[in-house]
Amino acid sequence: QGANFEGASFQDAVADRVVFNGANLKNARFNNAVLIGATFEGADLTNVDFSDSYIEQFAVKPLCENPTLKGTNPTTGAD
């Protein structure tokens, strides 16, 4: 919790029950990642790329409600 992962690549990762709560994930990339039970409460998701990621159905709503989930990833160009 509260870790700094700014610009990190989690491409092709399997994040099983990882708690990203309060983390700085600005400009991070989760391309093709499997996010099972991962939580992002209070995380900075500015410019994060979740392209082709598997996110459990019940986790999508809380993720989309994060006000920082916006912007374009500077590495991948995904919005």
C-alpha positions in Angstrom: 0.0 0.0 0.0 1.2 3.5 -0.9 4.0 2.2 -3.1 5.5 4.2 -6.0 5.1 2.3 -9.3 5.2 5.4 -11.5 5.9 4.3 -15.1 6.2 0.6 -14.1 5.5 -2.2 -16.6 3.2 -5.0 -15.4 2.8 -6.2 -19.0 1.8 -9.9 -19.2 1.8 -10.1 -15.3 -0.4 -12.2 -13.2 -1.4 -10.0 -10.2 -3.4 -12.4 -8.0 -4.9 -10.5 -5.0 -2.3 -7.7 -5.2 -3.3 -4.7 -3.1 -2.4 -1.5 -5.1 -4.4 0.7 -2.7 -3.0 4.2 -2.4 -0.1 3.4 -4.8 1.2 5.8 -7.4 0.7 4.0 -10.7 0.9 7.1 -12.9 1.9 6.1 -16.5 2.0 2.4 -15.5 1.2 -0.3 -18.1 -0.9 -3.4 -17.4 -1.1 -4.6 -21.0 -2.3 -8.1 -21.3 -2.1 -8.5 -17.5 -4.4 -10.8 -15.5 -5.7 -8.9 -12.5 -7.6 -11.3 -10.2 -8.7 -9.9 -6.9 -6.4 -6.9 -7.3 -7.6 -3.7 -5.6 -6.8 -0.1 -6.6 -8.6 2.0 -3.9 -7.1 5.4 -3.7 -4.4 4.7 -6.2 -3.3 7.3 -8.7 -4.3 5.7 -12.1 -3.5 8.8 -14.2 -2.5 7.6 -17.8 -2.5 3.9 -16.8 -2.9 1.5 -19.7 -5.1 -1.5 -19.0 -5.3 -2.6 -22.7 -6.2 -6.3 -23.2 -6.1 -6.9 -19.4 -8.4 -9.4 -17.7 -10.2 -7.7 -14.9 -12.8 -9.6 -12.9 -16.4 -8.4 -13.5 -16.9 -7.3 -9.8 -13.7 -5.3 -9.9 -14.5 -3.2 -13.0 -16.9 -0.8 -11.3 -14.7 0.2 -8.4 -11.8 0.6 -10.8 -13.8 2.8 -13.2 -15.1 4.9 -10.2 -11.5 6.0 -9.5 -11.4 9.7 -10.5 -7.8 9.5 -11.5 -8.5 6.8 -14.2 -8.0 9.1 -17.2 -5.5 10.3 -19.6 -3.2 8.9 -22.3 -0.3 6.6 -21.5 2.9 8.4 -22.8 4.6 5.1 -23.7 1.7 3.2 -25.4 -0.5 6.1 -26.5 -3.6 4.3 -25.1 -6.3 6.3 -23.5 
